[in-house]
């Protein structure tokens, strides 16, 4: 059976990038932050979704730290679940100003 990859491309505002955001997992150390996505739901009501993101790559971590809270970025990655908790997140693979 082939490997399934759940790739995503998101554009949103960096959220929760300051403070102690470095965590440890079986895959190594990662920087944890959120991407805020503003949209309108099916009933026409504005929504603010906060998508949890993990960046394992040290260069990506350094890039995030250089950005301002609320900066618009474009993120490419894959949807994953934590082995321990089952928490869903996006594994950041490519980050750039949006």
C-alpha positions, 0 to 999 in steps of 0.5 A, spaced: 500 500 500 502 506 498 504 512 502 498 517 503 500 524 504 495 530 506 498 536 503 496 543 505 497 550 503 495 555 507 495 563 508 494 566 514 497 571 520 502 568 525 499 567 531 502 565 538 510 566 536 513 569 542 515 566 549 517 559 550 515 555 544 520 550 543 518 543 545 520 536 544 517 530 540 520 523 538 522 527 531 526 532 535 525 539 537 520 543 534 517 550 534 510 550 535 505 556 533 499 557 530 496 560 523 490 564 524 485 564 518 479 568 517 473 566 513 466 566 513 462 560 515 456 557 511 451 561 515 455 568 513 458 569 520 465 571 520 470 565 523 477 565 526 480 559 526 487 557 529 491 552 526 496 549 530 503 548 526 510 545 528 516 547 525 522 542 526 527 545 521 532 549 524 532 554 519 524 555 519 524 556 526 529 562 525 525 565 520 519 564 524 522 568 530 524 574 525 517 575 523 512 579 527 506 577 530 500 577 525 505 577 519 501 574 513 505 568 511 504 562 506 505 555 509 506 549 505 506 542 509 502 536 511 497 534 516 499 530 522 497 527 528 502 527 534 504 520 536 503 521 543 496 525 544 493 524 537 493 532 537 492 534 530 497 539 527 500 541 520 508 540 519 511 546 516 515 544 510 515 551 506 514 558 509 514 565 506 511 572 506 504 571 504 
